[in-house]
């Protein structure tokens, strides 16, 4: 392999979606990798030349302007052509949101290859990332922005795969749930959730009933009360403070909803939780004394 440049990252500041490594290489004829599995996702994009990619018993011929995706723990093999070996760039990444983001740009499900018209721009991005090879805070944030920019360019060029109605509906629900979990502490309403998901309030109700067996309003209230229970058990916040932290500006309204859901007032729940915790600790202490 010649003219190879690699940025390998061992430590990471981000967790949901993060860069593992990236690189750029002009390969020698028949240069290959694998068969092997990788622990993270990798996108290769071919700038010049051609080669083959094998995965899942399938061999795919690829050339300039095309790319391929390697998923974690998937056996793959790829090799540069003997006469026109490829020059490619690659970006390795991972995180709990990686599969979701891949699906967003059209690389979800069984999609493994793609065509993209922005190869020159992708190359510029990778070359700039390779320059950011020191562990400064500035470069850590820049490298994270590089990964999102890379996906942004792909999203603008790739054609999203055709999804089924169930997949689309499930995406609406996931977006709605994400919005609730990230914004429950504000005074959001179901109409705000529907607007974020991009559907009408009535259709959102239909989807929640179908997928979660409860209405969006019930889910929002239940999520807020669950967070309130955690705060009452684990913090010294006043009941008013807990109410505000869970999106309720009126402590009385919060207290009524809390009792309706749990059978206890917020103060009663905190006291009951403390008594049960104290009882467990006392019981443990008594057993230790008997040893």
C-alpha positions in Angstrom: 0.0 0.0 0.0 1.4 3.4 -0.9 0.4 7.0 -0.1 -1.5 6.0 3.0 -2.5 8.5 5.7 -4.4 7.4 8.8 -5.8 9.1 11.9 -6.4 6.5 14.7 -8.2 7.7 17.9 -7.9 5.7 21.1 -9.7 8.0 23.5 -13.1 9.7 22.9 -15.0 12.5 24.4 -18.4 11.7 22.9 -20.5 8.6 23.3 -23.7 8.6 21.2 -22.0 8.9 17.9 -18.2 9.2 17.5 -15.3 9.0 15.2 -12.9 6.0 15.7 -10.5 6.6 12.8 -10.3 7.9 9.2 -7.8 7.7 6.4 -6.9 8.0 2.8 -5.0 5.6 0.6 -3.8 4.8 -2.9 -3.6 1.0 -3.0 -1.3 -1.3 -4.8 -2.7 -3.8 -7.3 -4.6 -6.6 -5.6 -4.1 -5.1 -2.2 -6.7 -6.7 0.1 -8.1 -6.9 3.6 -9.8 -9.9 5.2 -11.8 -12.0 5.4 -12.2 -10.4 8.8 -14.6 -8.7 11.1 -14.4 -5.2 12.6 -15.7 -4.0 16.0 -17.1 -0.8 14.5 -18.7 0.7 11.4 -16.6 1.7 8.5 -17.6 3.6 5.3 -15.2 3.3 2.3 -15.6 5.7 -0.6 -13.7 5.1 -3.9 -12.1 8.1 -5.5 -10.3 6.4 -8.4 -9.9 2.9 -9.8 -12.0 -0.2 -8.9 -12.1 -3.3 -6.8 -14.4 -5.9 -5.2 -16.3 -6.2 -1.9 -17.5 -9.5 -0.5 -20.1 -9.8 2.2 -22.8 -12.2 3.1 -21.9 -14.6 0.3 -22.1 -11.8 -2.3 -19.3 -10.3 -4.4 -19.9 -6.7 -5.5 -17.7 -4.9 -8.1 -17.2 -1.2 -7.3 -15.6 1.8 -9.0 -15.0 5.5 -8.6 -17.9 7.4 -7.1 -19.2 4.4 -5.2 -18.7 3.3 -1.6 -19.4 0.4 0.7 -20.4 0.0 4.4 -18.9 -2.5 6.8 -21.0 -3.2 9.9 -19.6 -4.4 13.2 -18.9 -8.1 13.6 -19.7 -8.8 10.0 -17.3 -10.9 8.0 -16.1 -9.0 4.9 -13.3 -9.0 2.3 -12.3 -6.3 -0.1 -9.6 -6.1 -2.8 -8.2 -3.6 -5.2 -8.3 -4.4 -8.9 -5.1 -5.7 -10.5 -5.0 -3.3 -13.4 -6.8 -0.3 -11.9 -6.3 -0.4 -8.1 -8.5 1.9 -6.2 -7.8 5.0 -4.3 -10.2 5.3 -1.5 -10.9 7.1 1.8 -12.5 5.5 4.9 -14.2 6.7 8.0 -14.6 4.4 11.1 -17.3 5.3 13.6 -19.5 3.8 16.3 -22.0 4.7 19.0 -25.6 3.8 20.0 -27.0 6.2 17.4 -24.9 5.0 14.5 -27.4 2.6 13.0 -30.2 5.2 13.3 -28.1 7.8 11.5 -27.1 5.4 8.8 -30.8 4.6 8.2 -31.5 8.4 8.1 -29.1 8.9 5.2 -30.2 5.8 3.3 -27.8 3.1 4.5 -30.1 1.3 6.9 -31.2 -2.4 6.9 -29.3 -4.6 4.4 -28.0 -1.7 2.3 -24.2 -2.1 1.9 -23.2 0.0 -1.1 -24.0 3.4 -2.5 -23.3 6.0 -5.1 -22.3 9.5 -4.2 -21.5 12.6 -6.4 -19.6 14.5 -3.8 -16.3 12.6 -3.7 -14.1 15.7 -4.0 -15.8 17.3 -1.0 -15.6 14.1 1.1 -11.8 13.9 0.3 -11.3 17.5 1.5 -13.1 16.7 4.7 -11.0 13.7 5.4 -7.7 15.5 4.6 -8.7 18.3 7.0 -9.5 15.7 9.7 -6.1 14.1 9.2 -4.5 17.4 10.1 -6.5 17.5 13.4 -4.3 14.7 14.9 -3.6 16.2 18.3 -5.6 15.7 21.4 -6.6 19.3 22.0 -10.2 20.1 23.0 -10.5 22.2 19.9 -9.6 19.2 17.7 -11.8 16.8 19.6 -14.9 19.0 18.9 -13.7 19.6 15.3 -13.4 15.8 14.7 -16.9 15.3 16.0 -18.2 18.0 13.7 -16.3 16.3 10.9 -18.2 13.1 11.4 -21.6 14.9 11.2 -20.4 16.9 8.2 -19.4 13.7 6.5 -22.8 12.2 7.1 -24.4 15.5 6.0 -22.7 15.3 2.6 -23.7 11.7 2.1 -27.3 12.6 3.1 -27.4 15.2 0.4 -26.2 12.9 -2.3 -27.5 9.4 -1.5 -31.0 8.3 -2.4 -32.7 7.0 0.8 -33.8 3.4 0.4 -37.6 2.8 0.0 -39.0 2.0 3.4 -42.2 0.1 4.2 -45.1 1.9 5.8 -44.4 0.1 9.2 -40.8 1.3 9.1 -41.9 4.9 8.4 -44.6 4.8 11.2 -42.1 3.4 13.6 -39.7 6.2 12.8 -42.4 8.7 13.7 -42.9 7.1 17.1 -39.1 6.9 17.8 -38.8 10.6 16.9 -41.7 11.5 19.2 -40.3 9.4 22.1 -36.9 11.0 21.6 -38.4 14.5 21.7 -40.4 13.7 24.9 -37.3 12.2 26.7 -35.2 15.2 25.7 -37.7 17.9 26.5 -40.1 16.6 29.2 -38.7 19.1 31.7 -40.1 21.9 29.5 -43.8 22.6 29.3 -44.3 20.7 26.1 -47.6 19.5 24.9 -48.6 16.7 22.6 -49.0 19.1 19.8 -45.4 20.1 20.2 -44.4 16.4 20.0 -46.5 15.9 16.8 -44.9 18.9 15.2 -41.5 17.6 15.9 -42.3 14.1 14.5 -43.9 15.7 11.4 -47.4 14.2 11.8 -50.8 15.4 12.9 -51.8 15.1 16.6 -54.5 12.6 15.6 -52.2 10.4 13.6 -49.6 10.5 16.4 -52.3 9.2 18.8 -53.0 6.4 16.4 -49.4 5.4 16.1 -48.7 5.5 19.9 -51.8 3.4 20.5 -50.6 0.9 17.9 -47.0 0.6 18.8 -46.9 1.5 22.6 -50.5 0.7 23.7 -51.0 4.1 25.2 -51.7 7.6 24.0 -49.0 10.3 23.5 -50.4 12.2 26.5 -50.3 9.1 28.7 -46.7 8.4 27.7 -45.7 12.0 28.4 -47.3 12.0 31.8 -45.9 8.6 32.7 -42.4 9.6 31.7 -42.6 12.7 33.7 -43.9 10.9 36.8 -41.1 8.3 36.5 -38.5 11.0 36.4 -40.2 12.6 39.4 -40.0 9.4 41.3 -36.3 9.2 40.7 -35.8 12.8 41.8 -37.8 12.3 44.9 -35.9 9.2 45.8 -32.4 10.4 44.9 -32.3 14.2 45.5 -33.2 16.8 48.1 -35.2 18.9 45.8 -38.4 20.3 47.2 -41.7 19.0 45.8 -42.0 22.3 43.9 -38.5 21.9 42.5 -39.3 18.3 41.4 -42.5 19.6 39.7 -40.6 22.3 37.8 -37.9 19.8 36.8 -40.5 17.6 35.3 -42.3 20.2 33.3 -45.1 21.2 35.7 -45.3 24.9 36.6 -48.1 24.2 39.1 -47.1 22.0 42.0 -50.7 21.3 42.9 -51.4 19.9 39.4 -48.2 17.9 39.6 -49.2 16.5 43.1 -52.6 15.4 41.9 -51.2 13.6 38.8 -48.5 12.0 40.9 -51.0 10.6 43.4 -53.3 9.4 40.6 -50.4 7.5 39.0 -48.6 6.2 42.1 -51.3 6.2 44.8 -49.1 8.4 47.0 -48.5 12.1 47.2 -44.9 13.3 46.3 -44.1 13.8 50.0 -45.6 10.5 50.9 -43.7 8.7 48.1 -40.4 10.3 49.4 -41.1 9.2 53.0 -42.2 5.7 51.9 -39.1 5.3 49.8 -36.9 6.5 52.6 -38.5 4.1 55.1 -38.1 1.2 52.7 -34.4 2.1 52.1 -33.8 2.5 55.9 -35.5 -0.9 56.5 -33.2 -2.6 53.9 -30.1 -1.0 55.4 -31.1 -2.0 58.9 -31.8 -5.5 57.9 -28.5 -5.8 56.2 -26.8 -4.4 59.3 -28.6 -7.0 61.6 -27.5 -9.8 59.4 -23.9 -8.7 59.5 -24.1 -8.5 63.3 -25.1 -12.2 63.4 -22.1 -13.4 61.4 
